[in-house]
Amino acid sequence: MFMLHLLLAAPQSADGGGGLLMTLLPLILIFAVFWFFIIRPQKQREQEREDMISALNKGDKVVTAGGIHGEVTQIDDDSLLLKVDNNTKLRVQKSAISSGPQMEKKAKEKAE
């Protein structure tokens, strides 16, 4: 309460400008910069990744976060069965998928 009183009673400049607004303006600008350059793009990338994972089908080629390349052979609620080699299959969590067919298409479109 005391700090609020100090902010409201802050001495104003000679031209009568708003002391509280000038005090909070830098903080508002910093938050706006963080929002538009860091938080918002990260949320968009995460949404695109979730959409890609939910749109996976059998036969799609994917890459896991660990760098394992494989082909989707079975899709369960929270995991995938990947065919890595002729006689090798791995079960991985859907959250471990880092790229798939839609992500590769978008990367090619951006490169062109």
Secondary structure, DSSP 8 states (H G I E B T S, - for coil): -HHHHHHHT----TT---HHHHHHHHHHHHHHHHIIIIIHHHHHHHHHHHHHHHT--TT-EEEETT--EEEEEEE-SSEEEEEEETTEEEEEEGGGEEE-HHHHHHHHHHH-
